[in-house]
């Protein structure tokens, strides 16, 4: 919820965000708010409004408080002299490069810049470069976390464990044991459903009416709808197999099947599908550039597929748009051309020498400011200790306050201490190491081709899309674009596009310069 006030001096709006309910409860929002307020005090901004999204993802712009913040800034920027939106870190603002840039363009249309309380970003060339690096890092980190989650789920599924809510007929297994067990009430009715279709030739609707009359209900007590029956009858989980196509998993589960494989296969034949078919290999993840590269003739993004040869399969990127079909290139050839293109875009060492010096100086200033703030916080903790000692004396020795008053005042001091200690830990942790940031920037932007070669296939897709959210064009053996990676756009690039900016809800990408 936003809090606002009027001002005539240079002012700022604070935006904070957490993505989980657990973070809402562990003072993360309080920590972010305090950190941003202290930054505004150091930089001379008067805070006129604060907006906080609780339990919302940063991958899209469709966040309630973010949209309210954008509307507030558009309506009040001139009247209240708002010059900045302050966040604790860039990843609190967005974890998607395209969303980040769209929202930034919208803010710039009102003359408002983005500022981070713990990272160096501004409108200079170095500041914009750092913001680009941090935005790419935020999206890349989000993608890596997603990959790790998927890898963990895939490993558990391959080990025979069901990782989601059990379907009707099963119940969650005991801790440390099998992941699913038979539900004593619904499992026999699921067996009856399969038998009615396979052995008696009953239709799905008549079989459903029978088991419903016998008491089959979903976990919430509602009856099973007819449209769900087909999914139940085709679900190999009931025959003890875990088949998750998008994760490439087809294995036997470590739980007792409800129906036999023979009964399951008989149902598939009755439904007209024959035996349960083996899942085909999905080639999607093998083509990391299909979301990025466009056909040089029609401008549509390409797709990828394998063609069977005499002894092996060959990968190709293709354009299948309408009657165009103007592109068919070998997977290795296109990805090699993309790697060559990345090498030509790598940032020069001279630019990093300037970045080194600027970041080190600014970091030193921030560290000194943090040290002063930390001493102030420690002084506050010392004062609380003195108050606690005095309160103890008043209650136990001088008997001037009763038990109830002592408990209320003690609790207030404990809460005050907890808030200060949380702020203190945060200030120590956000100081950071400027050398590590520059090293990361060098390792990525200084060697884009090498970074590409070191990534996994899945990571390559996210990396390429983060660098080129508007896509690339492949034509006559070369990959190219009129834009450089947006993280390297020069100062002043965005001013020409201010008149095109609209609130980023369901937006179309703004064309690159």
Secondary structure, 3 states (H helix, E strand, C coil): CCEECCCCCCEEEEEEEECCHHHHHCCHHHHHHHHHHHHHHHHCCEEEEEEEEECCCCCCCCCHHHHHHHHHHHHHCCCCCEEEEEECCHHHHCCCHHHHHHHHHHHHHCCCEEEECCCCCCCCHHHHHHHHHHHHHHHHHHHHHHHHHHHHHHHHHHCCCCCCCCCCCEEECCCCCCCEEECCCCHHHHHHHHHHHHHCCCCHHHHHHHHHHCCCCCCCCCCCCHHHHHHHHCCHHHHCEEEEHHHCEEEECCCCCCCCHHHHHHHHHHCCCCCCCCCCCCCHHHCCCCCCEEECCCCCECEEEEEECCCCEEEEEECCCCCCCCCEEEHHHHHHHHHHHHHHHCCCHHHHHHHHHHHHHHHHHHHHHHHHHHHHHHHHHHHHHHHHHHHHHHHHHCCCCCHHHHHHHHHHHHHHHHHHHHHHHHHHHHCCCHHHHHHHHHHHHCCHHHHHHHCCHHHHHHHHHHHCCCCEEEECCEEECCCCCHHHCCCCCCHHHHHHCCCCCCCCCCCCC
